[in-house]
Amino acid sequence: MSTYFETQAIRNQTERTQFSEHSTPLYLTSSFVFDDAEDMRASFAEEKEKNLYSRFSNPNTTEFVDKVVAMEKAEAGYAFATGMAAVFSTFGALLNAGDHIVSCRSVFSSTHSLFTKYLPKWNIETSYFKVDEVELIESLIQPNTKILYAETPTNPGVDILDLELLGEIAKKNNLLLIIDNCFATPYLQNPIDFGADIVIHSATKLIDGQGRVLGGVTVGRSELIREIYLFSRNTGPAMSPFNAWVLSKSLETLAIRVDKHCENALKVAKFLEQHPKVNLVKYPFLKSHPQYKIAKKQMKLGGNIIAFEIKGGIDKGRAFLNAIQMCSLSANLGDTRTIVTHPASTTHSKLSLEDRLEVGITDGLVRVSVGLEHVNDIINDLKQALEND
C-alpha cells in the first residue's frame, strides 16, 4: 500500500466480494453466520478474525477505522456513534476509580462537563492548566495522575499547544498522552509523531465534511485500543455501518477538501485582520497568532476555523449574527457550508463571564468554520454583517 495520504484514503478498501464491486458495498446486517460449531467456537474465542456482531465489528466500520489508523500512523482503532462517545469510552476504558487527569482548560464544553460532573462520580478528578501556562503542567501531576489530555487547535479559541513539549512531559512522567485532533484532521497533523499514545476525532466534523452523519474514532497503541474495544463492546457506543460507509467515502476526498478549506480560511482571516470593527483575529497560520511558530512546526496548513473578536461586545456579536445572509448559523463546524457561531450568547451562554474568559471566550468572540463556497462570497457576507449598524 502506498504511503501517500490521498492514495491510502482511496485505495484502502474492504476485500471485494464475489460480485467484484468497484466501490465498497454497505453491509446493513446486525449479525454474521458461521460455517459450523467449530467455526463459531473459534470465532468467539478470538482464535480467528471474523465478524461476529455489528456492535463489535462490521466490514464498513473496519474499513473506516483502518483508513484513520493508517492516516494517523497508529496501530489500531475503534469507531463510535459520536465524537463524545469516543471521548467518554476512551477515558472510561483507561481509567480506574481514584485516577487523575491533567488537561488543558480549553476543551470542548461536553468534555469539560465529563471531567467536572461525571467522572468525579467515580472518584476521577481533573486538574486544569491554561493554554499559556504549559510550564505549570508538571506541578499539577500527582502520584495517581494517569492521563495528560489536550485539544489542539482548541475549541473555540483556536489556540495551539506544543505537541512535542506535551509528548516530552508525558514520557518523562509516565503518562498517557491523549490528543483530540478534530480541528486539524489526520491530514494536517499527526500527534503520534510527537509522542501521543491516543488520538481522538469527532468524525462528524471535517472527516464527514458535509453535515450528514455523526461519528467518532479513537486510534493509537494496540494494547490501549484493546482495552477501549473491550469496554465499548460491552457498553455499546458503536458506530453504525451506514455512518461508517459514509465516513469512509468522505475520507476519499478529505485531502482535497481540507486544502480548499485552509486556502479559503487564510484569505478570510487576512480580510478580518484588516477590518476596523474587528479587535483581533486568531488563525494558526496568521503570523499574528501567539503560537504561529508552533502551528507551523506541527501542522501542514492552518485548518478551517477562525476566531475573531468584534468591537462592541455581546450586543454587536448578536447583531452580527442577525445580519448574516449566506453563511449558516449553527453549532456545528467542518461543513462545506460556512458556519458562524457567537459562543457567548449561544453555546457558552450558561457559563459565567469569568469561566468564559478563562478559555478565551470574550463577549465579542465569533467562531467561523470556513466552508467551500467561493471565498469572495464568504468575505462579502462577513463584510456586510460587520458593517450593518
C-alpha positions as CSV (number, residue, x, y, z in Angstrom):
1,M,0.0,0.0,0.0
2,S,1.2,3.5,-0.9
3,T,2.5,5.8,1.9
4,Y,0.8,8.8,0.3
5,F,-2.2,10.1,2.3
6,E,-4.5,10.6,-0.7
7,T,-3.9,7.1,-2.0
8,Q,-4.4,5.4,1.4
9,A,-7.7,7.3,1.7
10,I,-9.0,5.9,-1.6
11,R,-7.4,2.5,-2.1
12,N,-7.6,1.1,1.5
13,Q,-10.8,-0.9,0.9
14,T,-12.6,-3.9,2.2
15,E,-11.8,-7.1,0.2
16,R,-14.2,-7.4,-2.8
17,T,-17.0,-9.9,-2.7
18,Q,-17.8,-12.4,-5.4
19,F,-19.6,-9.6,-7.2
20,S,-16.4,-7.8,-8.0
21,E,-17.7,-4.4,-6.9
22,H,-15.5,-1.4,-7.5
23,S,-16.9,0.6,-4.6
24,T,-17.3,-1.0,-1.1
25,P,-20.9,-2.0,-0.6
26,L,-23.0,-1.2,2.5
27,Y,-23.2,-4.1,5.0
28,L,-26.5,-3.5,6.7
29,T,-26.5,-6.6,8.9
30,S,-26.7,-6.8,12.7
31,S,-25.0,-10.2,12.8
32,F,-22.9,-12.7,10.8
33,V,-23.2,-16.5,10.3
34,F,-20.7,-19.3,10.9
35,D,-19.8,-22.4,8.9
36,D,-20.2,-24.9,11.8
37,A,-19.9,-25.3,15.5
38,E,-16.1,-25.2,15.5
39,D,-16.0,-22.1,13.4
40,M,-18.4,-20.4,15.8
41,R,-16.4,-21.5,18.8
42,A,-13.1,-20.4,17.4
43,S,-14.5,-17.1,16.3
44,F,-15.9,-16.3,19.8
45,A,-12.6,-17.5,21.3
46,E,-10.9,-14.9,19.1
47,E,-8.7,-17.6,17.6
48,K,-9.6,-16.2,14.2
49,E,-10.5,-12.8,12.9
50,K,-14.2,-12.8,12.0
51,N,-17.1,-10.5,12.3
52,L,-19.5,-11.7,15.0
53,Y,-21.9,-8.9,15.6
54,S,-22.0,-5.3,14.3
55,R,-21.7,-3.9,17.8
56,F,-18.3,-5.5,17.8
57,S,-17.2,-5.0,14.2
58,N,-18.5,-4.7,10.7
59,P,-16.8,-4.6,7.3
60,N,-17.8,-0.9,6.9
61,T,-16.6,0.2,10.3
62,T,-13.4,-1.8,9.9
63,E,-12.6,-0.1,6.6
64,F,-13.2,3.3,8.1
65,V,-11.1,2.6,11.1
66,D,-8.3,1.1,9.0
67,K,-8.1,4.3,7.0
68,V,-7.8,6.5,10.0
69,V,-5.3,4.2,11.6
70,A,-3.1,4.5,8.5
71,M,-3.6,8.2,8.3
72,E,-2.7,8.8,11.9
73,K,0.2,6.3,11.8
74,A,-1.4,4.4,14.6
75,E,-1.6,0.6,15.4
76,A,-5.3,0.1,15.9
77,G,-8.6,1.9,16.4
78,Y,-12.3,1.7,17.2
79,A,-15.2,3.7,15.7
80,F,-18.0,5.2,17.8
81,A,-21.5,6.6,17.3
82,T,-20.3,10.2,18.1
83,G,-17.2,12.1,18.9
84,M,-18.2,12.4,22.6
85,A,-18.9,8.6,22.7
86,A,-15.2,8.2,21.6
87,V,-14.0,10.7,24.3
88,F,-16.1,9.1,27.1
89,S,-15.3,5.5,26.1
90,T,-11.6,6.2,25.9
91,F,-11.5,7.6,29.4
92,G,-13.9,5.0,30.7
93,A,-11.8,2.2,29.4
94,L,-8.4,3.5,30.5
95,L,-9.1,5.0,33.9
96,N,-9.9,3.4,37.3
97,A,-11.5,4.9,40.4
98,G,-9.0,7.2,42.1
99,D,-7.1,8.1,38.9
100,H,-6.3,11.7,38.0
101,I,-6.2,13.6,34.7
102,V,-4.2,16.7,33.8
103,S,-5.9,18.6,31.0
104,C,-5.8,21.9,29.2
105,R,-8.7,24.1,30.3
106,S,-9.6,24.9,26.7
107,V,-11.6,21.8,25.8
108,F,-15.0,21.2,24.2
109,S,-17.8,22.1,26.6
110,S,-19.1,18.5,26.8
111,T,-15.6,17.2,27.6
112,H,-15.4,19.8,30.4
113,S,-18.8,18.5,31.7
114,L,-17.4,14.9,31.6
115,F,-14.4,16.0,33.6
116,T,-16.2,18.1,36.2
117,K,-19.6,16.5,36.5
118,Y,-19.5,12.8,35.6
119,L,-16.0,11.4,36.1
120,P,-15.9,12.7,39.7
121,K,-18.8,10.2,40.4
122,W,-16.2,7.5,40.1
123,N,-13.6,9.4,42.1
124,I,-11.7,10.5,39.0
125,E,-10.5,14.1,39.3
126,T,-9.1,16.6,36.7
127,S,-6.6,19.4,37.2
128,Y,-6.5,22.1,34.5
129,F,-3.8,24.3,33.0
130,K,-4.4,27.2,30.7
131,V,-3.0,27.3,27.1
132,D,-0.4,29.9,28.2
133,E,0.6,28.0,31.3
134,V,2.2,24.8,30.0
135,E,5.1,25.4,32.3
136,L,2.7,24.5,35.2
137,I,1.8,21.1,33.9
138,E,4.4,19.2,35.9
139,S,3.3,20.9,39.1
140,L,-0.2,19.5,38.6
141,I,0.9,15.9,38.2
142,Q,0.1,13.8,41.2
143,P,1.1,10.2,42.1
144,N,-2.3,9.0,40.8
145,T,-2.1,11.0,37.5
146,K,-2.6,8.7,34.5
147,I,-3.5,10.9,31.5
148,L,-2.4,14.2,30.0
149,Y,-5.1,15.5,27.7
150,A,-5.4,18.4,25.2
151,E,-7.1,19.6,22.1
152,T,-5.0,21.5,19.5
153,P,-6.2,23.7,17.9
154,T,-8.6,24.4,20.8
155,N,-12.3,25.0,20.6
156,P,-13.4,27.7,20.1
157,G,-10.4,29.9,20.8
158,V,-8.1,28.3,18.1
159,D,-5.1,28.2,20.4
160,I,-2.2,25.9,19.7
161,L,-0.5,23.6,22.2
162,D,3.1,22.3,21.5
163,L,2.6,18.6,20.9
164,E,6.3,17.9,21.1
165,L,6.5,19.5,24.5
166,L,3.4,17.6,25.7
167,G,4.9,14.4,24.4
168,E,8.1,15.0,26.4
169,I,6.2,15.8,29.6
170,A,4.1,12.7,29.2
171,K,7.1,10.4,28.6
172,K,9.1,11.9,31.4
173,N,6.2,11.4,33.9
174,N,5.0,8.0,32.5
175,L,1.6,9.4,31.5
176,L,-0.7,8.5,28.6
177,L,-0.9,11.5,26.2
178,I,-4.3,11.7,24.6
179,I,-5.0,14.4,21.9
180,D,-8.3,15.5,20.4
181,N,-7.2,16.1,16.8
182,C,-10.7,17.0,15.5
183,F,-9.9,20.6,14.2
184,A,-6.7,19.5,12.4
185,T,-7.8,16.1,11.0
186,P,-5.2,13.4,10.2
187,Y,-4.4,15.3,7.0
188,L,-3.0,18.4,8.7
189,Q,-1.5,17.0,11.9
190,N,-0.4,13.6,13.4
191,P,0.0,13.8,17.2
192,I,1.5,10.3,17.3
193,D,4.6,11.8,15.6
194,F,5.1,13.9,18.7
195,G,4.5,11.3,21.3
196,A,0.8,10.9,21.6
197,D,-0.5,7.5,22.7
198,I,-4.1,8.0,21.7
199,V,-5.7,10.3,19.1
200,I,-9.5,11.1,19.1
201,H,-11.6,12.5,16.4
202,S,-15.2,13.7,16.1
203,A,-15.7,12.4,12.6
204,T,-18.9,14.5,12.5
205,K,-16.8,17.5,11.6
206,L,-14.3,17.7,8.8
207,I,-13.9,14.0,8.3
208,D,-17.5,13.8,7.1
209,G,-17.3,17.4,5.9
210,Q,-20.9,17.7,4.7
211,G,-23.0,17.8,7.8
212,R,-24.6,14.4,7.1
213,V,-23.8,11.9,9.9
214,L,-22.4,11.6,13.4
215,G,-19.3,9.6,14.3
216,G,-16.2,9.4,16.4
217,V,-13.0,7.4,16.3
218,T,-10.1,6.6,18.6
219,V,-6.8,5.3,17.4
220,G,-3.5,4.6,19.0
221,R,-1.3,1.9,20.5
222,S,-2.8,-1.6,20.1
223,E,-2.7,-2.6,23.7
224,L,-4.7,0.6,24.7
225,I,-7.2,0.2,21.9
226,R,-7.7,-3.4,23.0
227,E,-9.0,-2.0,26.4
228,I,-11.1,0.6,24.6
229,Y,-12.6,-2.1,22.3
230,L,-13.5,-4.4,25.2
231,F,-15.1,-1.6,27.1
232,S,-17.1,-0.5,24.1
233,R,-18.0,-4.0,23.1
234,N,-19.8,-4.3,26.4
235,T,-21.2,-0.7,26.7
236,G,-22.4,-0.4,23.1
237,P,-21.4,3.0,21.7
238,A,-20.5,1.5,18.3
239,M,-20.7,3.4,15.0
240,S,-23.5,2.2,12.7
241,P,-22.4,0.5,9.4
242,F,-24.2,3.2,7.4
243,N,-22.4,6.0,9.0
244,A,-19.1,4.2,8.7
245,W,-19.8,3.7,5.0
246,V,-20.5,7.4,4.5
247,L,-17.4,8.4,6.5
248,S,-15.1,6.1,4.6
249,K,-16.3,7.6,1.4
250,S,-15.7,11.1,2.9
251,L,-12.1,10.2,3.7
252,E,-11.5,9.7,0.0
253,T,-11.9,13.5,-0.6
254,L,-10.6,14.7,2.8
255,A,-7.2,16.0,1.5
256,I,-8.6,18.0,-1.5
257,R,-11.5,19.4,0.7
258,V,-9.2,20.4,3.6
259,D,-6.7,22.0,1.2
260,K,-9.5,24.3,-0.1
261,H,-10.9,24.9,3.4
262,C,-7.5,26.1,4.5
263,E,-6.9,28.3,1.4
264,N,-10.3,30.0,2.0
265,A,-9.7,30.3,5.7
266,L,-6.4,32.1,5.4
267,K,-7.9,34.6,2.9
268,V,-10.9,35.2,5.2
269,A,-8.5,35.6,8.3
270,K,-6.4,38.2,6.4
271,F,-9.5,40.1,5.5
272,L,-10.8,40.1,9.1
273,E,-7.4,41.2,10.4
274,Q,-7.7,44.4,8.4
275,H,-11.3,45.2,9.2
276,P,-11.7,48.3,11.5
277,K,-14.6,46.7,13.5
278,V,-12.5,43.6,14.5
279,N,-10.3,43.8,17.6
280,L,-8.3,40.6,17.0
281,V,-8.2,37.5,14.8
282,K,-6.8,34.1,15.7
283,Y,-5.9,31.7,12.9
284,P,-3.0,29.4,13.3
285,F,-1.3,30.4,10.1
286,L,-1.5,34.1,10.6
287,K,1.8,35.5,11.8
288,S,0.0,37.4,14.4
289,H,-1.2,34.2,16.1
290,P,0.6,33.8,19.5
291,Q,1.6,30.2,18.7
292,Y,2.3,30.7,15.0
293,K,5.7,29.1,15.1
294,I,4.4,26.1,16.9
295,A,1.5,25.7,14.4
296,K,3.9,25.9,11.5
297,K,6.0,23.2,13.2
298,Q,3.3,20.6,13.7
299,M,0.5,21.5,11.2
300,K,0.6,21.2,7.4
301,L,-1.9,24.1,7.0
302,G,-3.9,26.2,9.4
303,G,-7.3,24.5,9.3
304,N,-10.7,26.0,8.6
305,I,-11.6,27.5,12.0
306,I,-11.1,31.2,12.7
307,A,-11.9,33.0,16.0
308,F,-12.2,36.8,15.9
309,E,-13.4,39.4,18.3
310,I,-15.9,42.1,17.2
311,K,-15.7,45.5,18.8
312,G,-18.8,46.2,20.9
313,G,-19.2,43.0,22.9
314,I,-22.2,40.7,23.2
315,D,-24.7,43.1,21.6
316,K,-22.6,43.6,18.5
317,G,-22.0,39.9,18.3
318,R,-25.7,39.2,18.2
319,A,-26.3,42.0,15.7
320,F,-23.5,40.5,13.5
321,L,-25.3,37.1,13.6
322,N,-28.6,38.7,12.7
323,A,-27.1,40.4,9.7
324,I,-25.6,37.2,8.2
325,Q,-27.2,36.4,4.9
326,M,-25.4,33.5,3.2
327,C,-23.4,31.8,5.9
328,S,-25.2,29.4,8.3
329,L,-25.9,30.0,11.9
330,S,-25.2,26.6,13.5
331,A,-23.3,25.0,16.4
332,N,-21.6,22.5,14.0
333,L,-18.3,23.0,12.1
334,G,-16.3,21.4,9.4
335,D,-19.1,21.6,6.8
336,T,-18.9,22.5,3.1
337,R,-21.1,25.4,4.2
338,T,-19.5,28.3,6.1
339,I,-20.9,28.4,9.7
340,V,-20.9,31.3,12.1
341,T,-21.3,31.0,15.8
342,H,-21.3,33.5,18.7
343,P,-20.3,31.4,21.7
344,A,-21.0,34.0,24.5
345,S,-24.7,34.2,23.5
346,T,-25.3,30.6,22.4
347,T,-23.1,27.6,23.1
348,H,-21.3,29.0,26.2
349,S,-24.1,31.4,27.4
350,K,-24.7,29.4,30.6
351,L,-21.1,29.9,31.7
352,S,-20.2,32.8,33.9
353,L,-18.2,35.6,32.3
354,E,-15.2,34.6,34.4
355,D,-15.4,31.0,33.2
356,R,-15.8,32.1,29.6
357,L,-12.8,34.4,29.8
358,E,-10.8,31.6,31.3
359,V,-10.9,29.8,28.0
360,G,-10.7,32.9,25.8
361,I,-14.4,33.4,25.1
362,T,-14.9,37.2,25.2
363,D,-18.3,38.7,24.7
364,G,-17.4,39.7,21.1
365,L,-15.8,36.4,20.1
366,V,-17.1,34.8,16.9
367,R,-16.1,31.4,15.6
368,V,-16.2,30.9,11.8
369,S,-16.0,27.5,10.3
370,V,-14.9,28.4,6.8
371,G,-16.6,26.4,4.1
372,L,-16.1,25.7,0.4
373,E,-18.1,28.4,-1.2
374,H,-16.2,30.9,-3.3
375,V,-14.1,32.9,-0.9
376,N,-15.3,36.2,-2.3
377,D,-18.9,35.3,-1.3
378,I,-17.8,34.3,2.2
379,I,-15.9,37.6,2.7
380,N,-18.7,39.7,1.3
381,D,-21.2,38.2,3.7
382,L,-19.0,38.7,6.7
383,K,-18.2,42.2,5.5
384,Q,-21.8,43.3,5.1
385,A,-22.7,41.8,8.5
386,L,-19.8,43.6,10.2
387,E,-20.8,46.9,8.7
388,N,-24.5,46.5,9.4
389,D,-25.5,49.0,12.1
